[in-house]
């Protein structure tokens, strides 16, 4: 005899035993999200169907994979709106144990991620596309974006920093990831809500992966998110601001220099009464930076950004006021900007005399150190550069750039700064003198 899975015959005790969930959790999900929707006995006691039990197991499995319960519910609703049965598209394991289902899903996703990563590193575009087609046949777009594309790109980034793969391999994978995410965004249904959420990258920021994934997650949750692209010039954003009248602007920055660009944009948005949410790796490396941007830090976990945005939009947002940069820093910034070329030429001259410094890195190091110093002066705290130096040291050591070379570089930089910047550059000189430049320090 075939069992009617919709028949509501199980009491709460059976559901607790079958799912492993607490009674309070089950009731809270019912009350907040309407899942599941049990019947009632004449005495008011809950009665659940087999599908209700499977629904709870499915939600628990998504939580085990890393989704918040609100994101899991939205994923369920999204699949239903696409005329898909979530229990069929993302089935539970035959044992019915939610944790086992999550582990099986994790194994499959890990294999897909590895296959896509290997195809990218082999410059195998057809193979990479076929792997993602397989992923889309099994999982919703959110899971593919987060657990396949983003996870693989994070590993590729780590391996590039460790010197294990070439920049060409990293760029090839980034291009494939970008194209895939843009196609997924274009394929999302029209938003169900009004009021644009503008997503993008500040001036000089070229890393778009986080912004594209945020746009996709917001669009899939019904929010009218619009991705404006990379490297948005400050002055060009104002006309777009007047045209779009966004409810919220979301920006991501990965480096100190682009965080300073973001801070400048945040001040402009604040003056126009537009609220900003922001994130990015630089705010993970440099926690102090979060307090120097007139906006709301939404964290570094992309899978909860949509939830964070939803909370922000429901709360009364306030205008933020940050203290101005000190006059000493403003003078130092002006002097640094006018003497930067002279300063870096002098650094190069001093290091060329040593004959032991790897000069092939010099132009690149001068550029990034100069950008970081300029950014830290704009933000009012030169100590912010220290974390970037630590990150750069790790990166360079994997490329046969010894710690002694970095110490030699900053000793030369300090001497050149003393010669070129004068009294107006005192904050920079004070910071340079505080750096540990001797091997024992």
HUWO-V894323 format. One record per residue. N is the residue number from 1. RES is the residue in one small letter. PSI is psi in degrees with one decimal (none if undefined). Layout:
n=N res=RES psi=PSI
n=N res=RES psi=PSI
This chain:
n=1 res=x psi=135.2
n=2 res=x psi=134.1
n=3 res=x psi=133.4
n=4 res=x psi=105.7
n=5 res=x psi=-13.7
n=6 res=x psi=-9.2
n=7 res=x psi=126.1
n=8 res=x psi=96.3
n=9 res=x psi=-8.2
n=10 res=x psi=136.7
n=11 res=x psi=175.8
n=12 res=x psi=-35.3
n=13 res=x psi=-41.3
n=14 res=x psi=-42.5
n=15 res=x psi=-42.3
n=16 res=x psi=-43.8
n=17 res=x psi=-39.1
n=18 res=x psi=-35.5
n=19 res=x psi=-23.3
n=20 res=x psi=6.7
n=21 res=x psi=154.1
n=22 res=x psi=153.8
n=23 res=x psi=-41.1
n=24 res=x psi=-37.6
n=25 res=x psi=-46.0
n=26 res=x psi=-45.2
n=27 res=x psi=-39.5
n=28 res=x psi=-42.1
n=29 res=x psi=-41.0
n=30 res=x psi=-45.7
n=31 res=x psi=-42.8
n=32 res=x psi=-36.1
n=33 res=x psi=-8.8
n=34 res=x psi=18.1
n=35 res=x psi=127.3
n=36 res=x psi=-173.1
n=37 res=x psi=83.7
n=38 res=x psi=161.5
n=39 res=x psi=-173.0
n=40 res=x psi=146.1
n=41 res=x psi=172.9
n=42 res=x psi=-23.9
n=43 res=x psi=3.0
n=44 res=x psi=5.4
n=45 res=x psi=145.2
n=46 res=x psi=143.2
n=47 res=x psi=131.8
n=48 res=x psi=151.2
n=49 res=x psi=170.4
n=50 res=x psi=-35.6
n=51 res=x psi=-36.4
n=52 res=x psi=-43.4
n=53 res=x psi=-44.8
n=54 res=x psi=-34.2
n=55 res=x psi=-44.8
n=56 res=x psi=-40.7
n=57 res=x psi=-39.3
n=58 res=x psi=-45.4
n=59 res=x psi=-40.9
n=60 res=x psi=-36.7
n=61 res=x psi=-39.4
n=62 res=x psi=-38.0
n=63 res=x psi=-39.1
n=64 res=x psi=-26.5
n=65 res=x psi=-7.1
n=66 res=x psi=-4.1
n=67 res=x psi=147.8
n=68 res=x psi=162.7
n=69 res=x psi=-36.9
n=70 res=x psi=-37.3
n=71 res=x psi=-38.8
n=72 res=x psi=-41.6
n=73 res=x psi=-41.5
n=74 res=x psi=-37.1
n=75 res=x psi=-43.1
n=76 res=x psi=-48.4
n=77 res=x psi=-38.4
n=78 res=x psi=-44.9
n=79 res=x psi=-41.1
n=80 res=x psi=-38.8
n=81 res=x psi=-21.8
n=82 res=x psi=15.3
n=83 res=x psi=34.6
n=84 res=x psi=140.7
n=85 res=x psi=115.3
n=86 res=x psi=-32.9
n=87 res=x psi=-17.3
n=88 res=x psi=-43.8
n=89 res=x psi=-41.5
n=90 res=x psi=73.4
n=91 res=x psi=155.0
n=92 res=x psi=157.6
n=93 res=x psi=155.1
n=94 res=x psi=-26.9
n=95 res=x psi=-20.4
n=96 res=x psi=5.5
n=97 res=x psi=121.8
n=98 res=x psi=-40.9
n=99 res=x psi=-39.6
n=100 res=x psi=-39.9
n=101 res=x psi=-42.5
n=102 res=x psi=-39.8
n=103 res=x psi=-40.1
n=104 res=x psi=-45.2
n=105 res=x psi=-42.0
n=106 res=x psi=-41.2
n=107 res=x psi=-44.4
n=108 res=x psi=-44.9
n=109 res=x psi=-39.7
n=110 res=x psi=-41.0
n=111 res=x psi=-42.9
n=112 res=x psi=-43.6
n=113 res=x psi=-44.6
n=114 res=x psi=-41.4
n=115 res=x psi=-41.3
n=116 res=x psi=-41.9
n=117 res=x psi=-45.6
n=118 res=x psi=-39.6
n=119 res=x psi=-40.8
n=120 res=x psi=-45.6
n=121 res=x psi=-22.8
n=122 res=x psi=7.0
n=123 res=x psi=35.2
n=124 res=x psi=84.2
n=125 res=x psi=-46.1
n=126 res=x psi=-41.0
n=127 res=x psi=-40.7
n=128 res=x psi=-43.0
n=129 res=x psi=-38.8
n=130 res=x psi=-37.6
n=131 res=x psi=-42.9
n=132 res=x psi=-32.7
n=133 res=x psi=-40.2
n=134 res=x psi=-42.6
n=135 res=x psi=-42.8
n=136 res=x psi=-26.9
n=137 res=x psi=-21.8
n=138 res=x psi=-30.0
n=139 res=x psi=156.2
n=140 res=x psi=165.1
n=141 res=x psi=-36.4
n=142 res=x psi=-44.3
n=143 res=x psi=-41.7
n=144 res=x psi=-44.2
n=145 res=x psi=-43.9
n=146 res=x psi=-48.3
n=147 res=x psi=-16.1
n=148 res=x psi=-65.8
n=149 res=x psi=-54.3
n=150 res=x psi=-43.5
n=151 res=x psi=-41.3
n=152 res=x psi=-41.4
n=153 res=x psi=-33.0
n=154 res=x psi=-42.3
n=155 res=x psi=-40.1
n=156 res=x psi=-42.3
n=157 res=x psi=-43.0
n=158 res=x psi=-40.8
n=159 res=x psi=-31.9
n=160 res=x psi=-43.9
n=161 res=x psi=-32.4
n=162 res=x psi=0.3
n=163 res=x psi=17.5
n=164 res=x psi=-23.9
n=165 res=x psi=163.9
n=166 res=x psi=162.5
n=167 res=x psi=-28.7
n=168 res=x psi=-39.1
n=169 res=x psi=-41.2
n=170 res=x psi=-42.8
n=171 res=x psi=-39.0
n=172 res=x psi=-46.6
n=173 res=x psi=-40.9
n=174 res=x psi=-40.2
n=175 res=x psi=-43.6
n=176 res=x psi=-42.2
n=177 res=x psi=-43.1
n=178 res=x psi=-46.7
n=179 res=x psi=-41.3
n=180 res=x psi=-44.5
n=181 res=x psi=-39.1
n=182 res=x psi=-38.9
n=183 res=x psi=-39.2
n=184 res=x psi=-40.4
n=185 res=x psi=-43.8
n=186 res=x psi=-27.1
n=187 res=x psi=-3.8
n=188 res=x psi=147.6
n=189 res=x psi=160.9
n=190 res=x psi=144.1
n=191 res=x psi=147.8
n=192 res=x psi=-9.7
n=193 res=x psi=161.7
n=194 res=x psi=164.6
n=195 res=x psi=104.0
n=196 res=x psi=141.3
n=197 res=x psi=113.7
n=198 res=x psi=127.3
n=199 res=x psi=139.2
n=200 res=x psi=-168.5
n=201 res=x psi=138.4
n=202 res=x psi=174.7
n=203 res=x psi=133.5
n=204 res=x psi=-0.7
n=205 res=x psi=117.1
n=206 res=x psi=-8.2
n=207 res=x psi=109.8
n=208 res=x psi=-5.6
n=209 res=x psi=-48.1
n=210 res=x psi=-44.1
n=211 res=x psi=-40.2
n=212 res=x psi=-42.5
n=213 res=x psi=-41.8
n=214 res=x psi=-44.5
n=215 res=x psi=-44.2
n=216 res=x psi=-47.4
n=217 res=x psi=-40.8
n=218 res=x psi=-43.3
n=219 res=x psi=-40.0
n=220 res=x psi=-23.9
n=221 res=x psi=5.6
n=222 res=x psi=3.2
n=223 res=x psi=142.9
n=224 res=x psi=67.4
n=225 res=x psi=142.4
n=226 res=x psi=122.8
n=227 res=x psi=121.8
n=228 res=x psi=-9.0
n=229 res=x psi=-172.7
n=230 res=x psi=162.0
n=231 res=x psi=57.7
n=232 res=x psi=112.4
n=233 res=x psi=140.8
n=234 res=x psi=-48.8
n=235 res=x psi=-26.2
n=236 res=x psi=-16.1
n=237 res=x psi=-26.3
n=238 res=x psi=-45.4
n=239 res=x psi=-39.1
n=240 res=x psi=-37.3
n=241 res=x psi=-44.4
n=242 res=x psi=-35.1
n=243 res=x psi=-41.6
n=244 res=x psi=-32.5
n=245 res=x psi=58.3
n=246 res=x psi=148.4
n=247 res=x psi=-31.2
n=248 res=x psi=143.9
n=249 res=x psi=133.1
n=250 res=x psi=125.8
n=251 res=x psi=148.1
n=252 res=x psi=141.3
n=253 res=x psi=142.2
n=254 res=x psi=-16.1
n=255 res=x psi=160.6
n=256 res=x psi=-41.0
n=257 res=x psi=-38.3
n=258 res=x psi=-22.7
n=259 res=x psi=-35.9
n=260 res=x psi=-39.6
n=261 res=x psi=-41.1
n=262 res=x psi=-40.1
n=263 res=x psi=-38.8
n=264 res=x psi=-45.3
n=265 res=x psi=-38.6
n=266 res=x psi=-39.9
n=267 res=x psi=-40.8
n=268 res=x psi=-45.0
n=269 res=x psi=-40.5
n=270 res=x psi=-40.8
n=271 res=x psi=-29.7
n=272 res=x psi=5.9
n=273 res=x psi=21.3
n=274 res=x psi=133.1
n=275 res=x psi=145.4
n=276 res=x psi=134.9
n=277 res=x psi=145.7
n=278 res=x psi=162.5
n=279 res=x psi=-167.8
n=280 res=x psi=161.2
n=281 res=x psi=-32.3
n=282 res=x psi=-28.4
n=283 res=x psi=-13.3
n=284 res=x psi=-43.8
n=285 res=x psi=-37.6
n=286 res=x psi=84.9
n=287 res=x psi=-33.4
n=288 res=x psi=-27.3
n=289 res=x psi=-30.2
n=290 res=x psi=-26.9
n=291 res=x psi=1.1
n=292 res=x psi=7.0
n=293 res=x psi=128.1
n=294 res=x psi=72.2
n=295 res=x psi=-170.6
n=296 res=x psi=118.1
n=297 res=x psi=123.6
n=298 res=x psi=8.5
n=299 res=x psi=178.7
n=300 res=x psi=5.7
n=301 res=x psi=105.0
n=302 res=x psi=-27.2
n=303 res=x psi=-13.9
n=304 res=x psi=4.2
n=305 res=x psi=-42.3
n=306 res=x psi=-39.6
n=307 res=x psi=-42.9
n=308 res=x psi=-40.9
n=309 res=x psi=-41.1
n=310 res=x psi=-41.8
n=311 res=x psi=-43.3
n=312 res=x psi=-43.7
n=313 res=x psi=-22.0
n=314 res=x psi=-15.4
n=315 res=x psi=152.2
n=316 res=x psi=112.2
n=317 res=x psi=142.2
n=318 res=x psi=155.4
n=319 res=x psi=136.9
n=320 res=x psi=139.9
n=321 res=x psi=124.1
n=322 res=x psi=147.0
n=323 res=x psi=146.3
n=324 res=x psi=158.5
n=325 res=x psi=145.6
n=326 res=x psi=151.2
n=327 res=x psi=-34.4
n=328 res=x psi=-40.0
n=329 res=x psi=-37.2
n=330 res=x psi=-42.3
n=331 res=x psi=-42.3
n=332 res=x psi=-38.6
n=333 res=x psi=-43.9
n=334 res=x psi=-44.2
n=335 res=x psi=-41.6
n=336 res=x psi=-42.4
n=337 res=x psi=-37.5
n=338 res=x psi=-25.3
n=339 res=x psi=6.4
n=340 res=x psi=-45.5
n=341 res=x psi=-43.5
n=342 res=x psi=-43.0
n=343 res=x psi=-47.6
n=344 res=x psi=-31.7
n=345 res=x psi=-39.4
n=346 res=x psi=-38.9
n=347 res=x psi=-45.8
n=348 res=x psi=-41.8
n=349 res=x psi=-44.3
n=350 res=x psi=-40.2
n=351 res=x psi=-32.0
n=352 res=x psi=-30.6
n=353 res=x psi=-25.5
n=354 res=x psi=-29.3
n=355 res=x psi=-2.2
n=356 res=x psi=-12.4
n=357 res=x psi=133.9
n=358 res=x psi=94.1
n=359 res=x psi=-15.9
n=360 res=x psi=-19.5
n=361 res=x psi=-9.8
n=362 res=x psi=-46.5
n=363 res=x psi=-42.7
n=364 res=x psi=-44.1
n=365 res=x psi=-43.6
n=366 res=x psi=-43.3
n=367 res=x psi=-51.0
n=368 res=x psi=-37.4
n=369 res=x psi=-43.0
n=370 res=x psi=-43.4
n=371 res=x psi=-39.0
n=372 res=x psi=-40.0
n=373 res=x psi=-45.2
n=374 res=x psi=-44.9
n=375 res=x psi=-44.2
n=376 res=x psi=-36.0
n=377 res=x psi=-42.0
n=378 res=x psi=-37.5
n=379 res=x psi=-12.5
n=380 res=x psi=20.4
n=381 res=x psi=101.4
n=382 res=x psi=-18.7
n=383 res=x psi=-19.1
n=384 res=x psi=-26.0
n=385 res=x psi=-25.6
n=386 res=x psi=-42.8
n=387 res=x psi=-35.9
n=388 res=x psi=-34.4
n=389 res=x psi=-42.1
n=390 res=x psi=-43.3
n=391 res=x psi=-43.8
n=392 res=x psi=-37.1
n=393 res=x psi=-43.3
n=394 res=x psi=-41.9
n=395 res=x psi=-44.7
n=396 res=x psi=-32.1
n=397 res=x psi=-29.2
n=398 res=x psi=-5.0
n=399 res=x psi=34.8
n=400 res=x psi=34.4
n=401 res=x psi=103.3
n=402 res=x psi=154.1
n=403 res=x psi=-33.9
n=404 res=x psi=-33.4
n=405 res=x psi=-40.4
n=406 res=x psi=-39.7
n=407 res=x psi=-40.8
n=408 res=x psi=-39.6
n=409 res=x psi=-49.1
n=410 res=x psi=-25.2
n=411 res=x psi=-42.9
n=412 res=x psi=-38.5
n=413 res=x psi=-40.5
n=414 res=x psi=-43.8
n=415 res=x psi=-44.3
n=416 res=x psi=-38.6
n=417 res=x psi=-39.5
n=418 res=x psi=-34.7
n=419 res=x psi=-32.5
n=420 res=x psi=-26.1
n=421 res=x psi=-27.0
n=422 res=x psi=-162.6
n=423 res=x psi=-32.3
n=424 res=x psi=-24.2
n=425 res=x psi=18.5
n=426 res=x psi=-44.0
n=427 res=x psi=-36.6
n=428 res=x psi=-43.2
n=429 res=x psi=-41.6
n=430 res=x psi=-43.2
n=431 res=x psi=-45.3
n=432 res=x psi=-38.1
n=433 res=x psi=-19.2
n=434 res=x psi=-11.1
n=435 res=x psi=140.1
n=436 res=x psi=99.1
n=437 res=x psi=-2.2
n=438 res=x psi=147.1
n=439 res=x psi=-34.1
n=440 res=x psi=-10.6
n=441 res=x psi=none
